[in-house]
Amino acid sequence: MALFMERTKVMEPMKPMPDDDMIICRCEEITKGEIRQAIHDGMYTMNEIKRFIRPGMGLCQGQSCGIHVKRILAAELGVNPADLEECTARAPMRPIALEDASKINEQ
């Protein structure tokens, strides 16, 4: 979906489905309907969905929900899940005290 012409395609309005209230990302409490709506709003890659509605950014880092988000994205776009790019993986970060950071350099 990286080509400019594919990025400008207009999707039909989202039609509600009975399972739209199903939780896909348990860490961030994101539903299938929220993911589908994001796709219909123009987010056509795993990275865009991750950045804007946060599936895969909780404690499990997408280990539980990543494959489900990818399947939903592929189904909505009408493509094979294998054709979609994977999400960019990044190590989880958390703030530390400056005192602790200086100890890291000493070791």
DSSP file (Angstrom, degrees, kcal/mol; ACC not computed):
  #  RESIDUE AA STRUCTURE BP1 BP2  ACC     N-H-->O    O-->H-N    N-H-->O    O-->H-N    TCO  KAPPA ALPHA  PHI   PSI    X-CA   Y-CA   Z-CA
    1    1 A M              0   0    0      0, 0.0    43,-0.1     0, 0.0    83,-0.0   0.000 360.0 360.0 360.0  18.4    0.0    0.0    0.0
    2    2 A A        +     0   0    0      4,-0.1     5,-0.1     5,-0.0     2,-0.0   0.706 360.0 102.4 -83.1 -19.4    3.0    2.3   -0.3
    3    3 A L  S  > S-     0   0    0      1,-0.1     4,-1.8     2,-0.0     3,-0.2  -0.360  77.0-126.3 -68.1 145.3    2.3    3.6   -3.7
    4    4 A F  H  > S+     0   0    0      1,-0.2     4,-1.2     2,-0.2    -1,-0.1   0.896 108.5  53.3 -58.7 -43.5    0.8    7.1   -3.9
    5    5 A M  H  4 S+     0   0    0      1,-0.2     3,-0.3     2,-0.2    -1,-0.2   0.874 109.6  48.7 -63.3 -35.9   -2.1    6.1   -6.0
    6    6 A E  H >4 S+     0   0    0     -3,-0.2     3,-1.0     1,-0.2    -1,-0.2   0.842 107.6  56.0 -71.0 -31.5   -3.0    3.3   -3.6
    7    7 A R  H 3< S+     0   0    0     -4,-1.8    -1,-0.2     1,-0.2    -2,-0.2   0.724 104.6  53.6 -72.1 -21.2   -2.8    5.8   -0.7
    8    8 A T  T 3< S+     0   0    0     -4,-1.2    -1,-0.2    -3,-0.3    -2,-0.2   0.433  78.8 121.4 -94.9   2.3   -5.3    8.1   -2.3
    9    9 A K    <   -     0   0    0     -3,-1.0     2,-0.5    -4,-0.2    -3,-0.0  -0.396  60.2-132.7 -67.5 142.2   -8.0    5.5   -2.7
   10   10 A V        -     0   0    0     -2,-0.1     2,-0.2    32,-0.0    -1,-0.1  -0.836  17.3-146.6 -99.1 127.2  -11.3    6.3   -1.0
   11   11 A M        -     0   0    0     -2,-0.5     3,-0.1    29,-0.3    66,-0.0  -0.569  23.1-103.5 -89.4 154.9  -12.8    3.6    1.0
   12   12 A E        -     0   0    0     -2,-0.2    -1,-0.1     1,-0.1     3,-0.1  -0.336  52.8 -82.8 -66.8 157.4  -16.6    3.1    1.4
   13   13 A P        -     0   0    0      0, 0.0     2,-0.2     0, 0.0    -1,-0.1  -0.326  57.4 -94.7 -60.3 147.8  -18.0    4.2    4.7
   14   14 A M        -     0   0    0     -3,-0.1    23,-0.0    23,-0.1    22,-0.0  -0.449  33.8-147.4 -68.7 131.0  -17.7    1.6    7.4
   15   15 A K        -     0   0    0     -2,-0.2    -1,-0.1    -3,-0.1    -3,-0.0  -0.885  26.1-112.9 -98.3 126.3  -20.7   -0.7    7.8
   16   16 A P        -     0   0    0      0, 0.0    -1,-0.0     0, 0.0    17,-0.0  -0.239  30.7-158.0 -59.4 143.7  -21.2   -1.8   11.4
   17   17 A M    >   -     0   0    0      1,-0.1     3,-1.7     0, 0.0     4,-0.2  -0.883  27.2-115.7-119.6 154.3  -20.6   -5.5   12.1
   18   18 A P  T 3  S+     0   0    0      0, 0.0     3,-0.4     0, 0.0    -1,-0.1   0.788 114.2  49.6 -60.6 -27.4  -22.1   -7.5   15.1
   19   19 A D  T >  S+     0   0    0      1,-0.2     3,-1.8     2,-0.1    13,-0.3   0.194  73.6 110.1 -99.2  18.4  -18.6   -8.1   16.5
   20   20 A D  T <  S+     0   0    0     -3,-1.7    13,-2.8     1,-0.3    14,-0.4   0.718  74.6  58.7 -64.8 -19.9  -17.3   -4.5   16.4
   21   21 A D  T 3  S+     0   0    0     -3,-0.4     2,-0.3    -4,-0.2    -1,-0.3   0.398  77.8 119.1 -90.4   4.6  -17.4   -4.4   20.2
   22   22 A M  S <  S-     0   0    0     -3,-1.8    10,-2.3     1,-0.1     2,-0.4  -0.536  70.0-120.8 -71.8 131.0  -15.0   -7.3   20.6
   23   23 A I  E     +A   31   0A   0     -2,-0.3     8,-0.3     8,-0.2     3,-0.2  -0.606  36.2 170.9 -74.1 124.1  -11.8   -6.3   22.4
   24   24 A I  E    S+     0   0A   0      6,-3.0     2,-0.8    -2,-0.4     7,-0.2   0.821  72.7  42.3 -98.4 -47.7   -8.7   -7.0   20.1
   25   25 A C  E  >> -A   30   0A   0      5,-1.8     5,-1.7     1,-0.2     4,-1.1  -0.882  65.0-176.3-105.0 105.5   -6.0   -5.3   22.2
   26   26 A R  T  45S+     0   0    0     -2,-0.8    -1,-0.2     3,-0.2     5,-0.0   0.843  80.2  57.3 -70.9 -33.3   -6.6   -6.2   25.9
   27   27 A C  T  45S+     0   0    0      1,-0.2    -1,-0.2     2,-0.1    -2,-0.0   0.913 122.7  24.0 -64.5 -42.4   -3.7   -4.0   27.1
   28   28 A E  T  45S-     0   0    0      2,-0.1    -1,-0.2    30,-0.1    -2,-0.2   0.393 104.3-124.1-104.8   0.5   -5.1   -0.8   25.6
   29   29 A E  T  <5 +     0   0    0     -4,-1.1     2,-0.5     1,-0.2    -3,-0.2   0.933  49.7 164.2  55.5  53.9   -8.8   -2.0   25.4
   30   30 A I  E   < -A   25   0A   0     -5,-1.7    -6,-3.0    24,-0.1    -5,-1.8  -0.873  24.8-143.6-105.9 133.2   -9.2   -1.4   21.7
   31   31 A T  E  >  -A   23   0A   0     -2,-0.5     4,-1.8    -8,-0.3    -8,-0.2  -0.458  23.5-114.0 -94.0 164.8  -12.1   -2.9   19.9
   32   32 A K  H  > S+     0   0    0    -10,-2.3     4,-2.8   -13,-0.3     5,-0.2   0.884 117.6  56.5 -61.1 -39.4  -12.4   -4.3   16.4
   33   33 A G  H  > S+     0   0    0    -13,-2.8     4,-2.5     1,-0.2    -1,-0.2   0.872 104.5  51.5 -62.2 -38.0  -14.7   -1.5   15.5
   34   34 A E  H  > S+     0   0    0    -14,-0.4     4,-2.0     2,-0.2    -1,-0.2   0.893 111.9  46.9 -66.1 -39.5  -12.1    1.1   16.5
   35   35 A I  H  X S+     0   0    0     -4,-1.8     4,-2.0     2,-0.2    -2,-0.2   0.935 113.0  48.4 -67.2 -45.7   -9.5   -0.6   14.3
   36   36 A R  H  X S+     0   0    0     -4,-2.8     4,-2.3     1,-0.2    -2,-0.2   0.905 110.8  51.3 -60.9 -41.6  -12.0   -0.9   11.4
   37   37 A Q  H  X S+     0   0    0     -4,-2.5     4,-1.3     1,-0.2    -1,-0.2   0.897 107.3  53.2 -63.8 -39.6  -12.9    2.8   11.7
   38   38 A A  H  <>S+     0   0    0     -4,-2.0     5,-2.1     2,-0.2     4,-0.2   0.899 109.0  49.7 -61.2 -40.5   -9.3    3.8   11.7
   39   39 A I  H ><5S+     0   0    0     -4,-2.0     3,-1.6     1,-0.2    -2,-0.2   0.923 110.7  48.6 -64.4 -44.1   -8.8    1.9    8.5
   40   40 A H  H 3<5S+     0   0    0     -4,-2.3   -29,-0.3     1,-0.3    -1,-0.2   0.707 105.0  60.6 -70.6 -18.1  -11.8    3.6    6.9
   41   41 A D  T 3<5S-     0   0    0     -4,-1.3    -1,-0.3    -5,-0.2    -2,-0.2   0.467 132.2 -87.8 -85.4  -2.3  -10.4    6.9    8.1
   42   42 A G  T < 5S+     0   0    0     -3,-1.6     2,-1.0     1,-0.2    -3,-0.2   0.540  83.6 133.6 113.7   8.1   -7.3    6.4    6.0
   43   43 A M      < +     0   0    0     -5,-2.1    -1,-0.2     1,-0.1    -2,-0.1  -0.790  20.4 165.2 -92.8 101.7   -4.8    4.4    8.1
   44   44 A Y        +     0   0    0     -2,-1.0     2,-0.3   -43,-0.1    -1,-0.1   0.306  49.3  64.2-104.5   7.3   -3.7    1.7    5.7
   45   45 A T  S  > S-     0   0    0      1,-0.1     4,-2.0    39,-0.1     5,-0.2  -0.906  80.2-119.8-129.8 160.1   -0.5    0.4    7.5
   46   46 A M  H  > S+     0   0    0     39,-0.4     4,-2.6    -2,-0.3     5,-0.2   0.890 114.2  53.8 -62.0 -40.0    0.2   -1.4   10.8
   47   47 A N  H  > S+     0   0    0      2,-0.2     4,-2.4     1,-0.2    -1,-0.2   0.895 107.4  49.9 -64.2 -40.4    2.4    1.5   11.9
   48   48 A E  H  > S+     0   0    0      2,-0.2     4,-2.2     1,-0.2     5,-0.3   0.935 112.5  46.7 -63.9 -44.9   -0.3    4.1   11.3
   49   49 A I  H  X>S+     0   0    0     -4,-2.0     4,-2.5     1,-0.2     5,-0.7   0.922 112.9  50.4 -62.3 -43.5   -2.8    2.1   13.3
   50   50 A K  H  X5S+     0   0    0     -4,-2.6     4,-1.0     1,-0.2    -1,-0.2   0.902 112.9  45.7 -61.9 -42.3   -0.3    1.6   16.1
   51   51 A R  H  <5S+     0   0    0     -4,-2.4    -1,-0.2    -5,-0.2    -2,-0.2   0.857 119.6  38.0 -71.3 -35.2    0.6    5.2   16.3
   52   52 A F  H  <5S+     0   0    0     -4,-2.2    -2,-0.2    -5,-0.2    -3,-0.2   0.853 133.5  16.9 -91.9 -35.5   -3.0    6.6   16.3
   53   53 A I  H  <5S-     0   0    0     -4,-2.5    -3,-0.2    -5,-0.3    -2,-0.1   0.481  96.0-129.4-118.9  -1.6   -5.1    4.2   18.3
   54   54 A R    ><< +     0   0    0     -4,-1.0     3,-1.5    -5,-0.7     2,-0.2   0.598  41.9 160.9  75.0  20.8   -2.3    2.3   20.1
   55   55 A P  T 3  S+     0   0    0      0, 0.0    -1,-0.2     0, 0.0    -2,-0.1  -0.570  75.2  25.7 -68.6 139.1   -2.8   -1.4   19.7
   56   56 A G  T 3  S+     0   0    0     -2,-0.2     7,-0.1    13,-0.0    -2,-0.1   0.537  96.8  96.6  87.6   6.5    0.5   -3.2   20.4
   57   57 A M    <   +     0   0    0     -3,-1.5    -3,-0.0     4,-0.1     2,-0.0   0.294  64.8  87.5-111.0   9.4    1.7   -0.4   22.7
   58   58 A G  S >  S-     0   0    0     -4,-0.1     3,-1.2     1,-0.0   -30,-0.1   0.008 103.5 -64.4 -89.7-159.2    0.7   -2.0   26.0
   59   59 A L  T 3  S+     0   0    0      1,-0.3    -1,-0.0     2,-0.1     0, 0.0   0.825 132.6  51.3 -61.1 -34.9    2.5   -4.5   28.3
   60   60 A C  T >  S-     0   0    0      1,-0.0     3,-1.5     2,-0.0    -1,-0.3   0.592  97.4-138.0 -82.9  -8.1    2.5   -7.3   25.7
   61   61 A Q  T <  S-     0   0    0     -3,-1.2    -4,-0.1     1,-0.3    -2,-0.1   0.835  70.6 -50.6  55.3  36.2    4.0   -5.0   23.0
   62   62 A G  T 3> S+     0   0    0      4,-0.0     4,-1.8     1,-0.0     5,-0.3   0.500 105.7 124.1  85.7   4.2    1.6   -6.5   20.4
   63   63 A Q  T <4 S+     0   0    0     -3,-1.5     4,-0.2     1,-0.2    -2,-0.1   0.824  84.4  32.6 -67.2 -29.5    2.4  -10.2   21.1
   64   64 A S  T  4 S+     0   0    0      2,-0.1     4,-0.2     3,-0.1    -1,-0.2   0.844 132.5  26.2 -92.1 -39.0   -1.3  -10.9   21.7
   65   65 A C  T  > S+     0   0    0      1,-0.1     4,-2.6     2,-0.1     3,-0.4   0.641  93.6  89.4-104.3 -16.4   -3.1   -8.5   19.4
   66   66 A G  H  X S+     0   0    0     -4,-1.8     4,-2.1     1,-0.3     5,-0.2   0.882  91.5  45.9 -53.9 -47.1   -0.6   -7.9   16.5
   67   67 A I  H  > S+     0   0    0     -5,-0.3     4,-2.0     1,-0.2    -1,-0.3   0.853 113.3  50.7 -66.6 -34.1   -1.8  -10.8   14.3
   68   68 A H  H  > S+     0   0    0     -3,-0.4     4,-2.4    -4,-0.2    -2,-0.2   0.904 109.5  49.4 -70.4 -41.3   -5.4   -9.9   14.9
   69   69 A V  H  X S+     0   0    0     -4,-2.6     4,-2.6     1,-0.2    -2,-0.2   0.914 111.0  51.1 -61.9 -41.9   -4.9   -6.3   13.9
   70   70 A K  H  X S+     0   0    0     -4,-2.1     4,-2.5    -5,-0.3    -2,-0.2   0.897 109.9  49.1 -63.7 -40.9   -3.0   -7.4   10.8
   71   71 A R  H  X S+     0   0    0     -4,-2.0     4,-2.4     2,-0.2    -1,-0.2   0.901 111.6  48.7 -65.8 -40.7   -5.9   -9.8    9.8
   72   72 A I  H  X S+     0   0    0     -4,-2.4     4,-2.5     2,-0.2     5,-0.2   0.932 112.2  49.0 -63.9 -45.3   -8.5   -7.0   10.3
   73   73 A L  H  X S+     0   0    0     -4,-2.6     4,-2.1     1,-0.2    -2,-0.2   0.924 112.6  47.6 -59.6 -46.3   -6.4   -4.6    8.2
   74   74 A A  H  X>S+     0   0    0     -4,-2.5     5,-2.1     1,-0.2     4,-1.4   0.904 112.4  49.3 -63.5 -42.1   -6.0   -7.2    5.4
   75   75 A A  H  <5S+     0   0    0     -4,-2.4    -2,-0.2     1,-0.2    -1,-0.2   0.916 112.3  46.9 -64.7 -43.1   -9.7   -8.0    5.4
   76   76 A E  H  <5S+     0   0    0     -4,-2.5    -1,-0.2     1,-0.2    -2,-0.2   0.861 118.1  41.7 -68.1 -35.0  -10.7   -4.4    5.3
   77   77 A L  H  <5S-     0   0    0     -4,-2.1    -1,-0.2    -5,-0.2    -2,-0.2   0.618 107.9-124.7 -86.8 -12.7   -8.3   -3.6    2.5
   78   78 A G  T  <5 +     0   0    0     -4,-1.4     2,-0.3     1,-0.3    -3,-0.2   0.872  68.0 121.8  71.9  37.7   -9.0   -6.8    0.6
   79   79 A V  S   <S-     0   0    0     -5,-2.1    -1,-0.3    -6,-0.2    -2,-0.1  -0.791  71.1 -91.5-124.9 169.2   -5.3   -7.9    0.5
   80   80 A N    >   -     0   0    0     -2,-0.3     3,-1.9     1,-0.1     4,-0.4  -0.646  31.7-130.7 -77.9 134.2   -3.4  -10.9    1.7
   81   81 A P  G >  S+     0   0    0      0, 0.0     3,-1.3     0, 0.0    -1,-0.1   0.819 107.3  62.9 -56.3 -29.9   -2.0  -10.4    5.3
   82   82 A A  G 3  S+     0   0    0      1,-0.2    -2,-0.0    -8,-0.0     0, 0.0   0.738  95.4  60.8 -67.2 -21.2    1.4  -11.6    4.0
   83   83 A D  G <  S+     0   0    0     -3,-1.9     2,-0.3     2,-0.1    -1,-0.2   0.599  87.7  92.3 -80.9 -11.3    1.5   -8.6    1.7
   84   84 A L  S <  S-     0   0    0     -3,-1.3     2,-0.1    -4,-0.4   -39,-0.1  -0.612  81.3-115.0 -87.0 143.2    1.3   -6.1    4.6
   85   85 A E        -     0   0    0     -2,-0.3   -39,-0.4     1,-0.1   -38,-0.1  -0.448  32.3-113.2 -72.2 147.3    4.4   -4.7    6.2
   86   86 A E        -     0   0    0     -2,-0.1   -39,-0.2     1,-0.1     2,-0.1  -0.353  37.7 -92.9 -73.8 160.8    5.2   -5.6    9.8
   87   87 A C        -     0   0    0    -41,-0.1     2,-0.5     1,-0.1    -1,-0.1  -0.445  43.6-103.4 -69.6 146.8    5.0   -3.0   12.5
   88   88 A T        -     0   0    0     -2,-0.1     2,-0.4    -3,-0.1    -1,-0.1  -0.630  39.5-138.2 -72.3 122.5    8.3   -1.3   13.4
   89   89 A A        +     0   0    0     -2,-0.5     2,-0.4    -3,-0.0    -1,-0.0  -0.663  25.6 177.2 -87.5 136.8    9.5   -2.9   16.6
   90   90 A R        -     0   0    0     -2,-0.4     3,-0.1     3,-0.0    -2,-0.0  -0.989  33.7-107.0-136.0 145.9   10.9   -0.7   19.3
   91   91 A A        -     0   0    0     -2,-0.4     2,-0.1     1,-0.1   -30,-0.0  -0.458  43.3-104.3 -69.4 141.3   12.2   -1.5   22.8
   92   92 A P        -     0   0    0      0, 0.0     2,-0.3     0, 0.0    -1,-0.1  -0.441  40.5-158.1 -65.8 139.7    9.9   -0.4   25.6
   93   93 A M        +     0   0    0     -2,-0.1    -3,-0.0    -3,-0.1     0, 0.0  -0.887  14.3 179.1-119.6 149.6   11.3    2.7   27.3
   94   94 A R        -     0   0    0     -2,-0.3     2,-0.0     0, 0.0     0, 0.0  -0.991  35.7 -97.0-146.1 150.8   10.6    4.1   30.8
   95   95 A P        -     0   0    0      0, 0.0     2,-0.3     0, 0.0     0, 0.0  -0.336  38.5-170.5 -67.7 146.5   11.9    7.1   32.6
   96   96 A I        -     0   0    0     -2,-0.0     2,-0.1     3,-0.0     5,-0.0  -0.933  29.7 -95.7-131.5 159.0   14.8    6.6   35.0
   97   97 A A     >  -     0   0    0     -2,-0.3     4,-1.7     1,-0.1     3,-0.4  -0.402  30.8-121.2 -70.8 149.7   16.4    8.9   37.6
   98   98 A L  H  > S+     0   0    0      1,-0.2     4,-2.1     2,-0.2     5,-0.2   0.839 113.2  60.5 -60.2 -33.5   19.5   10.8   36.5
   99   99 A E  H  > S+     0   0    0      1,-0.2     4,-1.2     2,-0.2    -1,-0.2   0.915 105.7  46.8 -60.1 -42.5   21.4    9.2   39.3
  100  100 A D  H  > S+     0   0    0     -3,-0.4     4,-1.2     1,-0.2    -1,-0.2   0.856 108.5  55.5 -68.8 -35.2   20.7    5.8   37.9
  101  101 A A  H  X S+     0   0    0     -4,-1.7     4,-1.2     1,-0.2     3,-0.3   0.882 105.2  52.2 -65.9 -37.7   21.7    6.9   34.4
  102  102 A S  H  X S+     0   0    0     -4,-2.1     4,-1.0     1,-0.2    -1,-0.2   0.832 104.8  56.6 -68.5 -29.5   25.1    8.0   35.7
  103  103 A K  H  X S+     0   0    0     -4,-1.2     4,-1.1     1,-0.2    -1,-0.2   0.806  99.6  60.3 -69.5 -29.2   25.6    4.6   37.3
  104  104 A I  H  < S+     0   0    0     -4,-1.2     3,-0.5    -3,-0.3    -1,-0.2   0.912 103.6  49.8 -64.5 -42.2   25.1    2.9   33.9
  105  105 A N  H  < S+     0   0    0     -4,-1.2    -1,-0.2     1,-0.2    -2,-0.2   0.791 105.8  57.6 -66.7 -28.6   28.1    4.8   32.4
  106  106 A E  H  <        0   0    0     -4,-1.0    -1,-0.2     1,-0.2    -2,-0.2   0.781 360.0 360.0 -73.1 -27.0   30.3    3.7   35.3
  107  107 A Q     <        0   0    0     -4,-1.1    -1,-0.2    -3,-0.5    -2,-0.2   0.479 360.0 360.0 -79.1 360.0   29.7    0.0   34.7
